[in-house]
Amino acid sequence: MSTSERYKIEVTATAEYVAAQSRPEDEHFVFAYHVTIRNVGAGPAQLLARHWIITDGHGKVQEVHGQGVIGEQPTLAPGEHFRYTSGCVLETPVGTMHGRYQMLGDDEHRFEAEIPPFMLAMPRALH
């Protein structure tokens, strides 16, 4: 079995604007994002760390590194998934996020799972 078959994680993410916590007049735009991490490989894997790249509408980039997600470092058996919700704040009504998770296979093999880019946008901010 090839390494790419054994270690395969699919990540999907969507975002929503949180109007109740945002203050557009103060350039404070709050977004919730929902992530699903699915192990589509042949071996178990644990999520160790995250690296997010967040870009606002002015091109300002924030990088976020940390252990696990929402205080957890889940282990996913083949076919299992883990879902969580978190949030971020931008100074603009539009932005993007992408990144990667550092994963650890049950045989101590370390690999990365890419988080594809997704949009953060206040309703009616994009025409």
Buried (B, 14 or more C-beta within 10 A) or exposed (E): EEEEEBBBBBBBBEBBBBEEEBEEEEEEBBBBBBBEBBBEBEBBBBBEBBBBBBBBBEEEEBEEEEEBBEEEEBBBEBEBBBEBEBEBBBEBBBBBBBBBBBBBBEEEEEBBBEBEEBEBBBEEBEE
